[in-house]
């Protein structure tokens, strides 16, 4: 039996901006996600019933440095299923996160 010399999780840096009442608000944080292997990603692409949001809910296990989702005391919320669902309500955020995930989960050529 062989194993890979990498962890089963990957840190995914996420950076984007939002129009906030005519002003630009920049956001930058990291998600901790399960590492899907090539065959698992192929299966994800083949499953026409699986949405990007559903996939992200399945693989995302935590975050750090996020300031988009606030708790009742107006402080950055701790990661939870409900807090992540709140984040995913932002139009287009699922695509931003998914693109960032695909960049980080695979091998990259080193120059």
C-alpha positions, 0 to 999 in steps of 0.5 A, spaced: 500 500 500 502 506 498 500 513 501 501 520 498 506 525 502 501 530 503 496 531 508 488 530 506 486 537 507 488 543 503 488 551 505 485 555 500 486 562 500 480 566 498 480 573 495 475 577 492 471 584 493 464 586 493 460 592 491 458 595 498 453 600 497 457 603 492 464 602 495 469 596 494 470 592 500 475 587 499 475 580 503 481 575 504 481 569 508 483 562 508 478 555 508 480 549 510 478 543 505 478 536 504 483 534 499 480 531 493 484 526 489 483 526 481 478 520 481 474 524 486 474 530 482 472 527 476 466 524 479 464 531 482 464 533 474 460 527 472 455 528 477 450 533 474 446 533 480 451 536 485 452 543 485 458 547 487 455 549 493 453 542 495 460 540 494 463 546 498 459 544 504 461 537 503 469 539 503 470 545 507 472 544 514 474 551 517 476 558 516 481 563 518 481 570 517 474 571 515 471 578 516 465 577 511 460 573 516 459 577 522 456 574 529 450 577 533 456 581 536 458 584 530 465 580 530 467 575 525 463 569 526 467 562 528 466 557 522 460 553 523 455 550 518 450 555 519 455 561 518 458 557 512 451 557 509 451 565 510 457 566 506 454 562 500 448 566 500 453 572 496 452 571 489 458 568 485 462 566 492 461 559 490 464 560 484 470 564 487 471 559 492 471 553 487 476 556 483 481 558 488 480 550 491 482 547 484 488 552 484 490 549 491 488 542 491 492 540 485 500 540 483 503 546 480 509 546 476 515 550 479 519 555 475 
